[in-house]
Amino acid sequence: MLEIPFKNFSSFTEDITLDGKPYIFEFNFNSRGDFWTLSLYDREQHPLLEGRKIVLNYELIKQFTDERMPPNFLFSIDSSLTNFSDLVQDDFLNGRAFLIYNGET
């Protein structure tokens, strides 16, 4: 398992290798709607997934059949596993929530 790191910015990218394959993760916080989105690109910056809302306790990528996508599960969890309210901007930084990939790094 791998915890996907978050930065203290409302928009940022991360280069992350999952199951031996490099990906570009782009995170954006929508201040108007008060939610995070995820976009995922291959190494050549071809879009694989764009603007996916990150929702607590919900798998984000496995339902897509594109063979270029990471093959395992990506989900956000609440650290207490009891709070099912929506995410707010600082939740990934203050330890309330984590974005987890269930595969190899």
C-alpha positions as CSV (number, residue, x, y, z in Angstrom):
1,M,0.0,0.0,0.0
2,L,1.1,3.5,-0.7
3,E,-0.2,6.8,0.7
4,I,-0.4,9.4,-2.0
5,P,1.3,12.6,-0.7
6,F,-0.5,15.9,-0.5
7,K,1.1,19.4,-0.6
8,N,-0.1,22.6,1.1
9,F,-1.3,24.1,-2.2
10,S,-4.8,24.3,-3.7
11,S,-3.4,23.0,-7.1
12,F,-0.3,20.7,-7.6
13,T,1.1,17.7,-9.4
14,E,3.0,14.7,-8.2
15,D,5.0,12.2,-10.2
16,I,4.2,8.8,-8.7
17,T,5.2,5.3,-9.8
18,L,2.5,2.7,-9.2
19,D,3.0,-1.0,-9.9
20,G,6.2,-0.1,-11.7
21,K,4.6,2.4,-14.1
22,P,5.0,6.2,-13.8
23,Y,2.0,8.5,-13.6
24,I,1.4,12.2,-13.1
25,F,-1.3,13.0,-10.5
26,E,-2.8,16.4,-10.6
27,F,-4.9,17.7,-7.6
28,N,-7.1,20.8,-7.6
29,F,-9.2,22.2,-4.8
30,N,-12.4,23.7,-6.1
31,S,-13.0,26.4,-3.5
32,R,-16.4,27.2,-4.9
33,G,-17.7,23.7,-4.5
34,D,-15.4,22.9,-1.5
35,F,-14.0,19.7,-2.9
36,W,-10.8,18.1,-4.3
37,T,-10.5,16.7,-7.8
38,L,-8.0,14.3,-9.3
39,S,-6.7,14.1,-12.8
40,L,-4.3,11.3,-13.9
41,Y,-1.9,11.3,-16.8
42,D,0.6,8.9,-18.2
43,R,4.3,9.9,-18.4
44,E,3.7,11.6,-21.8
45,Q,1.0,13.7,-20.2
46,H,-1.9,12.0,-22.1
47,P,-5.0,12.2,-19.9
48,L,-6.3,9.0,-18.4
49,L,-8.8,10.6,-16.0
50,E,-9.7,14.2,-15.6
51,G,-11.5,16.1,-12.9
52,R,-12.6,13.2,-10.8
53,K,-14.1,14.4,-7.5
54,I,-12.4,12.8,-4.5
55,V,-15.0,11.4,-2.2
56,L,-14.3,9.8,1.2
57,N,-14.6,6.0,1.4
58,Y,-15.1,5.6,-2.3
59,E,-12.9,3.8,-4.9
60,L,-11.7,6.3,-7.5
61,I,-10.2,4.4,-10.5
62,K,-10.9,0.7,-10.6
63,Q,-14.2,1.0,-12.5
64,F,-12.4,2.4,-15.6
65,T,-11.3,-0.3,-18.0
66,D,-8.6,1.7,-19.7
67,E,-5.5,-0.6,-19.7
68,R,-3.2,2.4,-19.2
69,M,-4.8,3.1,-15.7
70,P,-3.2,1.8,-12.6
71,P,-4.4,-1.8,-12.1
72,N,-5.3,-1.6,-8.4
73,F,-7.5,0.4,-6.0
74,L,-7.2,4.1,-5.2
75,F,-9.4,5.4,-2.4
76,S,-9.6,8.1,0.2
77,I,-10.3,7.1,3.8
78,D,-11.2,9.0,6.9
79,S,-8.6,8.2,9.6
80,S,-11.3,7.6,12.2
81,L,-13.4,5.5,9.8
82,T,-16.5,7.0,11.4
83,N,-16.9,10.5,9.9
84,F,-18.6,10.3,6.5
85,S,-18.9,14.1,5.9
86,D,-17.4,15.7,2.9
87,L,-13.7,16.5,2.7
88,V,-12.5,20.0,3.3
89,Q,-9.3,21.5,1.9
90,D,-6.9,20.7,4.8
91,D,-8.1,17.1,5.5
92,F,-5.2,15.5,3.7
93,L,-2.7,17.7,5.5
94,N,-4.2,17.5,9.1
95,G,-4.4,13.7,9.1
96,R,-8.2,13.4,8.9
97,A,-8.0,11.8,5.4
98,F,-5.6,9.8,3.4
99,L,-5.4,8.9,-0.3
100,I,-4.3,5.3,-0.5
101,Y,-3.2,3.1,-3.5
102,N,-3.6,-0.6,-2.8
103,G,-0.8,-1.9,-4.9
104,E,3.0,-1.8,-5.4
105,T,5.1,1.3,-5.6
